[in-house]
Amino acid sequence: MADLVALNQFESEQERKVRERLLSNLAQLVTKFVHDVSIKRGLSEKVANEAGGRIYTSGSYRLGVHGPGSDIDTICVCPRHVYREDFFGEFQQMLRDWPAVTEISAVESAFVPVMKTVISGVEVDLLFARVNLPEAGDKLDLEKDEILRGVDDASQRSLNGPRVTDMILNLVPEVNTFRTALRTIRLWAKRRGIYANVLGYPGGVAWALLTARICQLYPNAAPSTIVAKFFPIYYQWGWPNPVLLKRIDPGPPNMTHQVWNPRTDRRDMAHRMPVITPAYPSMCSTHNITASTMTIIKNEMLRAMQITDKIIANPGSSWVELFDRLDFFGMYRTYVHIIASASTPEGIKDWSGTVESRIRTLVQDLEQSENVLLAHPHVGGVGINFICLTEEEQAGASQGELSEEVMKRKEEDFVGKDYKKVYTKNFFIGLDIEKKPKDSQGSRVLNLFYASKRFCSACQGWDKYDEQEMSVCLKPAKRSDMPFYVFPDGQPKPKKKGKRGQDKVRSDSGAPTDNAQAAVDAAETSDSQGPSKRPKWVTVETMC
């Protein structure tokens, strides 16, 4: 607990009050929204006043493990005469008219449609759920499975946020022990870069379920014991045997929501590390995990197990080493650099989110590429904006080909001058390349052409894609060529070694392109993922 306090994992009293006031005001706005829509539907004033409209929280806030700067996941629950179109239309406009709201971005096409907002300086994700009832007031009971009768799939997924959270808290033997252990596990996972459902790592719900299961196995244990047991148990777990907090509930009669069942569903059968939600309908919270991310997670479990073994053997030792940040940009010599760019700050938010959501599929394609042993997606893209004075610089900004001098320009130095701003979000994937056979001659081809083509096509297939306003670029990069902005807190850029040769980025015709990359040096590194010895030179083929 002392280390968690020292690492600033608890919000202040002032922050707590801001969140509570925000949620209270948001609840009032939802009630007004439902009332106004009810009147528009021709209902009486009395019925409109009784229609309700509720705000529920979920995720870390509802679990009681949020920290400073954490976002709040919320669900707007409305009666059956209020539709999703009303939520993304009228309610979104009400939010835009609220002075406390400084940012808002609607993602209607997401698996779980969401409005991402910033309210009173706090990031708030707003989901929508329409229950098959005339009222959604104070008497609404989300714990009962009947609340899901007659709702659509998107509403069911939204409602299961608070339902799963509440059931986790009900199924652990000691809530405070669970919360302290989970805070520790969450911090470790974030610092080690394995906390991101969208990229193929466990998300917040999955880490909570994994922690809760250890609490069940050791009901009288202290938080430190729970954490120490966590790593060896899951490192040695017999995957794909599922992690369950309770037996899977088939649900009430005549309910048709799909329940996780690997015996009858091939997609469920393919899950590598299934961690199953306890509330009906049970789902796999880790369905996004790939072969590479599973390897990365297990290696991080091994590292953590070795550290906690030392801590337990020396009572009073600090836990700080467990939370050392991953040195991602020092781990590999071969990287894939993905650049999402847009001409406006509003455009880059939605566009970069779309690009990021496609990276997991790119990772799976890279895993299938010849000579690639592992594709390691980096969590948390790097956003940076560039001041461009020419069209050539604008093109360079969107392709990752600006000089460091141009990249470091400050907007205040160009007041009154003619320039354009290019907004970018940069994502990275580390590649572990197979060792070159001893008797092999010449350089080897790492063909990323088809993986990159599929990725770019998927991104550009977004229904709001505008080729005049946004672009995506995928390029290979050496570790020594990483841009300065990926190194936080003044961490120095790795020293460049002398050039050993020249490799080419090839077009679909096989001819070298003008912006051919230097050879990718793939020497061995020594971090936890431990890439094997690889050939000195790799020829990379890609496109975008």
C-alpha positions in Angstrom: 0.0 0.0 0.0 2.8 2.4 0.8 4.4 1.9 -2.6 1.0 2.6 -4.3 0.6 5.8 -2.3 4.2 6.9 -3.2 3.5 6.1 -6.9 0.4 8.4 -6.8 -2.2 5.7 -7.4 -5.0 7.4 -5.3 -7.1 10.4 -6.3 -7.2 13.5 -4.0 -10.2 14.6 -2.1 -10.6 17.5 -4.5 -10.6 15.2 -7.5 -13.2 13.0 -5.8 -15.5 15.9 -5.4 -15.1 17.0 -9.0 -16.1 13.5 -10.2 -19.1 13.3 -7.9 -20.3 16.7 -8.9 -19.8 15.8 -12.6 -21.8 12.6 -12.3 -24.6 14.4 -10.5 -24.9 17.0 -13.2 -24.7 14.4 -15.9 -27.5 12.4 -14.3 -29.7 15.6 -14.3 -28.9 16.1 -18.0 -29.9 12.5 -18.8 -33.2 12.9 -17.0 -33.9 16.1 -19.0 -33.0 14.4 -22.2 -35.4 11.5 -21.6 -38.1 14.0 -20.6 -37.7 16.0 -23.8 -37.7 13.0 -26.0 -40.8 11.6 -24.3 -42.7 14.9 -24.9 -41.5 14.8 -28.6 -42.9 11.3 -28.8 -46.3 12.6 -27.8 -46.4 11.4 -24.2 -48.0 13.4 -21.4 -46.1 15.6 -19.0 -46.8 13.1 -16.2 -45.6 10.1 -18.2 -42.5 12.1 -19.3 -41.6 13.0 -15.8 -41.9 9.3 -14.7 -39.9 8.0 -17.7 -36.7 8.5 -15.7 -33.3 8.0 -17.4 -30.4 6.8 -15.3 -26.6 7.1 -15.3 -24.6 4.1 -14.2 -20.8 3.8 -13.9 -18.7 0.8 -14.6 -15.0 -0.1 -14.9 -12.4 1.1 -12.5 -14.6 3.8 -11.0 -17.4 1.4 -10.1 -14.8 -1.1 -8.8 -13.3 1.6 -6.6 -9.7 1.3 -8.0 -9.5 4.4 -10.2 -6.6 6.8 -9.7 -5.7 10.4 -10.6 -6.5 11.2 -14.2 -8.5 8.0 -14.7 -11.5 8.2 -17.1 -15.0 7.3 -16.0 -17.0 4.7 -17.9 -20.7 5.5 -17.8 -23.9 4.0 -19.3 -27.0 6.1 -20.1 -30.0 3.8 -19.5 -33.2 4.9 -21.1 -36.8 3.5 -21.5 -37.9 1.8 -24.7 -39.3 4.9 -26.4 -35.8 6.6 -26.5 -33.6 5.3 -29.3 -29.9 5.3 -30.0 -30.4 7.9 -32.7 -31.8 10.2 -30.0 -28.7 9.6 -27.9 -26.2 10.4 -30.7 -28.4 13.2 -32.0 -30.3 15.2 -29.3 -28.3 14.2 -26.3 -25.0 14.8 -28.1 -26.2 18.4 -28.9 -27.1 18.9 -25.2 -23.6 17.9 -24.3 -22.1 20.3 -26.8 -24.2 23.1 -25.3 -23.0 22.3 -21.8 -20.1 24.6 -21.0 -18.3 22.0 -18.9 -17.8 19.8 -22.0 -14.6 20.7 -23.7 -14.3 17.7 -26.1 -16.7 15.3 -27.6 -16.3 12.6 -30.2 -19.0 10.1 -31.2 -18.1 6.6 -32.4 -21.4 5.2 -33.5 -20.0 2.3 -35.5 -18.0 0.8 -32.7 -18.7 -2.7 -31.3 -20.1 -0.9 -28.3 -21.1 2.6 -29.7 -19.7 5.3 -27.5 -19.4 9.1 -27.1 -16.0 10.1 -25.8 -16.0 13.3 -23.9 -14.0 15.5 -21.6 -16.2 17.1 -18.9 -14.8 19.4 -16.2 -11.3 18.1 -17.2 -12.3 14.5 -16.7 -12.4 12.0 -19.6 -15.9 10.4 -19.6 -17.0 7.6 -22.0 -20.7 7.5 -22.5 -22.5 4.4 -23.6 -26.2 4.0 -24.3 -28.6 1.2 -23.3 -32.3 1.0 -24.2 -34.3 -1.3 -21.9 -37.6 -2.8 -22.9 -39.5 -1.0 -20.2 -41.8 2.1 -20.2 -39.7 3.6 -17.4 -36.0 3.7 -16.4 -36.2 5.2 -13.0 -34.9 4.6 -9.5 -36.6 1.2 -9.3 -34.5 -0.2 -12.2 -32.6 -3.3 -11.0 -29.7 -4.2 -13.3 -28.7 -7.2 -11.3 -31.7 -9.3 -12.5 -31.1 -11.0 -15.8 -34.7 -10.1 -16.9 -33.4 -6.5 -17.5 -31.8 -8.0 -20.7 -35.0 -9.3 -22.1 -35.9 -7.7 -25.4 -32.8 -5.5 -25.6 -30.5 -5.3 -28.7 -26.9 -6.6 -28.6 -25.3 -3.2 -28.2 -27.5 -2.4 -25.2 -26.8 -5.8 -23.7 -23.1 -5.2 -23.9 -23.5 -1.7 -22.4 -25.7 -3.0 -19.5 -23.2 -5.8 -18.7 -20.6 -3.2 -17.8 -22.1 -2.4 -14.4 -23.6 -5.9 -14.1 -20.2 -7.6 -14.4 -18.5 -5.1 -12.1 -21.1 -5.6 -9.3 -20.9 -9.3 -9.6 -17.1 -9.3 -9.3 -17.4 -7.3 -6.0 -20.0 -9.8 -4.8 -17.9 -12.8 -5.6 -14.6 -11.9 -3.9 -14.3 -12.8 -0.3 -12.8 -9.5 0.9 -13.4 -6.4 -1.2 -10.6 -4.2 0.3 -8.0 -6.9 -0.3 -9.2 -7.3 -3.8 -9.0 -3.6 -4.5 -5.5 -3.2 -3.2 -4.3 -6.3 -5.1 -6.0 -5.0 -8.3 -4.5 -1.6 -8.0 -1.1 -3.3 -7.9 -1.8 -5.6 -10.9 -3.2 -2.7 -13.0 -0.2 -0.5 -12.3 2.2 -3.4 -13.2 0.3 -4.1 -16.4 0.2 -0.5 -17.5 3.9 0.1 -16.8 4.9 -3.1 -18.6 2.7 -2.2 -21.7 0.2 -5.1 -21.5 -3.0 -3.2 -20.7 -5.0 -2.5 -23.8 -7.8 -4.6 -25.1 -7.8 -2.9 -28.5 -4.3 -4.1 -29.2 -4.7 -7.7 -28.1 -3.8 -7.4 -24.4 -6.2 -7.8 -21.4 -8.2 -4.7 -20.6 -9.5 -3.5 -17.2 -12.3 -6.0 -16.9 -10.0 -9.0 -17.7 -7.3 -7.9 -15.1 -10.1 -7.5 -12.5 -11.4 -11.0 -13.2 -7.9 -12.5 -13.1 -7.3 -10.8 -9.7 -10.7 -11.8 -8.3 -10.0 -15.5 -9.1 -6.8 -15.4 -7.0 -8.7 -13.8 -4.2 -11.2 -16.7 -4.3 -8.4 -19.2 -4.2 -6.8 -17.6 -1.2 -9.8 -16.0 0.7 -7.8 -15.1 3.8 -4.6 -13.8 2.2 -3.2 -10.3 2.4 -3.0 -8.2 -0.8 0.8 -8.9 -1.0 0.2 -12.6 -1.0 -2.5 -12.3 -3.7 -0.1 -10.4 -5.9 2.7 -12.9 -5.3 0.4 -15.8 -6.1 -1.0 -14.1 -9.2 2.1 -14.4 -11.4 3.1 -18.1 -11.0 -0.5 -19.3 -11.2 -1.2 -17.6 -14.5 2.2 -18.2 -15.9 1.7 -21.9 -15.4 -2.1 -21.9 -16.2 -3.2 -24.6 -18.5 -4.5 -22.3 -21.3 -6.9 -22.5 -23.0 -8.7 -23.7 -19.9 -10.9 -20.7 -19.0 -10.6 -18.6 -15.8 -14.1 -18.5 -14.2 -15.4 -16.8 -11.0 -18.6 -19.0 -11.1 -20.2 -21.6 -13.3 -21.5 -20.3 -16.6 -25.2 -19.4 -16.3 -27.3 -20.4 -19.3 -29.7 -17.6 -18.5 -33.5 -17.4 -18.1 -35.8 -19.4 -20.4 -36.4 -17.9 -23.9 -33.5 -15.6 -23.7 -31.3 -15.7 -26.8 -28.2 -13.7 -26.0 -25.2 -15.8 -26.9 -23.2 -17.3 -24.0 -19.5 -18.3 -24.3 -19.3 -21.9 -25.3 -16.2 -23.3 -26.9 -17.9 -26.7 -27.5 -20.4 -25.3 -30.0 -18.8 -22.1 -31.3 -15.6 -22.2 -33.3 -14.8 -18.6 -32.5 -14.9 -19.3 -28.8 -12.8 -22.4 -29.3 -10.1 -20.3 -30.9 -9.6 -18.1 -27.8 -6.1 -18.5 -26.5 -6.4 -17.2 -22.9 -10.1 -17.1 -22.1 -11.1 -15.1 -19.1 -14.9 -15.3 -18.7 -17.3 -12.7 -17.3 -19.6 -14.0 -14.6 -22.8 -12.1 -15.5 -25.3 -13.5 -18.0 -24.5 -13.8 -20.9 -21.0 -14.8 -20.1 -18.4 -13.6 -22.6 -14.7 -13.9 -23.1 -13.1 -10.6 -22.0 -9.8 -11.6 -23.7 -11.0 -12.7 -27.2 -8.5 -10.2 -28.8 -5.3 -11.9 -27.6 -3.0 -13.0 -30.4 -0.2 -15.5 -30.5 2.4 -12.7 -30.0 0.6 -10.8 -27.2 0.1 -14.1 -25.4 3.9 -14.7 -25.5 4.5 -11.2 -24.3 2.1 -11.5 -21.4 3.6 -14.8 -20.3 7.1 -13.4 -20.4 6.0 -10.4 -18.3 4.4 -12.9 -15.9 7.7 -14.7 -15.6 9.6 -11.5 -15.0 7.1 -10.4 -12.3 7.2 -13.8 -10.7 11.0 -13.6 -10.3 10.8 -10.1 -8.8 8.0 -11.0 -6.3 9.9 -14.2 -5.3 12.8 -11.9 -4.2 10.4 -9.5 -2.4 8.7 -12.3 -0.5 12.1 -13.8 0.4 13.2 -10.4 1.9 10.3 -9.0 4.0 10.2 -5.2 3.9 11.6 -5.0 0.4 10.2 -2.3 -1.9 7.9 -3.4 -4.7 9.0 -0.5 -7.0 11.1 -2.7 -9.3 7.9 -4.6 -10.3 6.6 -1.3 -11.8 9.7 -0.4 -13.9 8.5 0.9 -17.2 9.1 -1.2 -20.3 11.9 0.0 -22.5 10.0 -0.8 -25.6 12.2 1.2 -28.0 15.4 -0.5 -26.7 14.1 -4.0 -27.2 14.2 -4.6 -30.9 16.2 -3.5 -33.9 13.3 -3.8 -36.4 10.1 -1.8 -36.0 7.0 -1.0 -38.0 6.1 2.7 -37.7 2.4 3.6 -38.4 1.6 7.2 -38.9 -2.1 8.5 -38.8 -2.3 12.1 -39.9 -5.1 14.6 -40.3 -5.5 18.3 -41.0 -7.6 19.2 -38.0 -7.4 18.3 -34.2 -11.0 17.0 -34.4 -10.1 14.8 -37.3 -7.1 13.2 -35.8 -9.0 12.0 -32.7 -11.5 9.9 -34.7 -9.1 8.9 -37.4 -6.3 7.8 -35.1 -8.8 5.7 -33.1 -9.9 4.0 -36.3 -6.3 3.3 -37.2 -5.5 1.9 -33.7 -8.5 -0.4 -33.8 -7.0 -2.1 -37.0 -3.5 -2.7 -35.5 -4.5 -6.0 -33.8 -5.4 -7.5 -37.2 -2.1 -6.1 -38.6 -0.2 -7.9 -35.8 -1.9 -11.2 -36.7 -0.9 -10.7 -40.3 2.7 -9.9 -39.3 2.7 -13.1 -37.2 2.1 -15.0 -40.4 4.8 -13.3 -42.3 7.9 -15.4 -43.1 10.8 -14.9 -40.7 8.7 -13.0 -38.1 8.8 -14.8 -34.7 6.9 -12.2 -32.8 5.0 -8.9 -33.5 4.9 -6.7 -30.3 2.4 -3.8 -30.5 3.3 -0.8 -28.4 0.6 0.5 -26.1 -0.3 4.2 -26.2 0.4 5.9 -29.5 2.4 9.1 -29.5 0.6 12.2 -30.6 2.7 15.1 -32.1 1.8 18.0 -34.3 4.1 19.6 -36.9 4.4 23.2 -38.2 4.8 22.9 -42.0 5.8 25.8 -44.3 5.6 23.9 -47.6 3.6 21.2 -49.3 6.7 19.0 -49.2 6.9 19.3 -45.4 3.2 18.5 -45.1 3.8 15.3 -47.1 6.8 14.5 -45.1 4.9 14.9 -41.8 2.3 12.4 -42.9 5.0 9.9 -44.0 7.4 10.2 -41.1 10.1 11.8 -43.1 10.7 15.2 -41.5 14.0 16.4 -40.2 14.4 16.7 -36.5 14.8 20.5 -36.9 11.3 20.7 -38.5 9.8 18.3 -36.0 10.9 20.5 -33.1 9.4 23.8 -34.5 7.1 25.6 -32.0 3.9 27.3 -33.1 4.7 30.5 -31.1 7.8 31.1 -33.3 5.6 31.4 -36.4 2.9 33.8 -35.4 1.8 35.9 -38.3 3.5 33.6 -40.8 1.9 31.4 -43.4 2.0 27.7 -42.2 -0.1 24.7 -41.9 -0.4 22.3 -39.0 -0.3 18.6 -39.5 -1.7 16.5 -36.7 -0.3 13.0 -36.3 -0.7 9.9 -34.0 2.2 7.5 -34.2 2.0 3.8 -33.4 4.8 1.2 -33.3 5.2 -2.6 -33.5 8.4 -4.3 -32.6 9.5 -7.3 -34.7 11.5 -10.2 -33.5 13.1 -11.7 -36.6 14.1 -15.4 -37.0 17.8 -16.2 -36.8 19.4 -16.5 -40.2 20.7 -20.1 -41.0 24.5 -20.3 -40.8 24.8 -21.6 -44.4 22.5 -18.9 -45.8 24.0 -16.4 -48.3 23.0 -12.8 -48.8 20.3 -10.7 -47.2 16.9 -12.0 -46.4 13.5 -10.5 -47.4 11.0 -9.5 -44.7 7.9 -9.1 -46.9 5.4 -6.8 -45.3 3.7 -5.9 -48.5 0.5 -7.8 -48.1 0.1 -7.2 -44.4 0.5 -3.5 -44.9 -1.8 -3.4 -47.9 -4.5 -5.2 -46.0 -4.0 -2.8 -43.0 -4.2 0.4 -45.1 -7.2 -0.8 -47.0 -9.0 -1.6 -43.8 -8.2 1.8 -42.4 -9.3 3.6 -45.6 -12.5 1.6 -45.7 -13.7 3.6 -42.7 -17.0 5.3 -43.6 -15.8 8.7 -42.6 -12.4 8.4 -44.3 -11.5 11.5 -46.4 -8.3 11.2 -48.4 -8.1 15.0 -48.7 -8.1 15.4 -44.9 -6.4 12.3 -43.5 -3.9 9.6 -44.4 -2.2 6.5 -43.0 1.4 5.5 -43.6 3.2 2.3 -42.6 7.0 2.1 -42.8 9.8 -0.1 -41.4 12.3 1.6 -39.1 15.6 0.8 -37.4 15.8 1.3 -33.6 18.5 3.8 -34.2 16.2 5.8 -36.4 13.4 6.2 -33.9 12.1 9.8 -33.8 13.1 11.8 -30.7 9.6 12.1 -29.5 9.2 8.4 -28.5 11.7 8.8 -25.7 10.0 10.4 -22.6 11.6 12.3 -19.8 14.7 13.2 -21.7 15.7 9.6 -22.3 18.5 9.8 -24.9 18.0 8.4 -28.4 20.0 5.2 -28.9 23.3 5.9 -30.5 23.6 5.2 -34.2 26.1 2.7 -35.4 28.0 3.1 -38.7 26.1 2.0 -41.8 26.7 -1.6 -42.7 24.8 -1.7 -45.9 21.8 -0.5 -47.8 18.4 -2.3 -47.9 15.4 -1.2 -49.9 11.7 -0.7 -49.3 10.1 -2.2 -52.4 7.0 -1.3 -54.3 4.5 -3.8 -55.6 6.6 -4.0 -58.8 9.7 -5.0 -56.9 11.5 -1.8 -57.8 13.1 0.2 -55.0 11.1 3.3 -54.0 12.6 6.8 -53.7 12.2 6.6 -49.9 13.9 3.3 -49.5 14.9 2.6 -45.9 18.4 1.8 -44.8 19.0 -1.8 -43.9 17.4 -3.0 -40.7 19.9 -4.1 -38.2 18.5 -6.9 -36.1 21.1 -7.6 -33.4 20.2 -9.3 -30.2 18.7 -7.3 -27.3 18.4 -8.3 -23.7 15.0 -7.2 -22.4 12.3 -9.5 -21.0 11.0 -10.6 -24.4 14.5 -11.7 -25.2 14.6 -11.7 -29.1 16.9 -14.4 -30.4 20.0 -13.6 -32.5 19.0 -12.4 -35.8 20.7 -11.7 -39.2 22.6 -8.5 -39.4 20.6 -7.3 -42.5 17.0 -7.7 -43.5 15.5 -6.4 -46.8 12.0 -5.0 -46.0 9.1 -4.9 -48.5 6.1 -2.8 -47.6 3.6 -0.4 -49.0 0.8 2.0 -47.9 
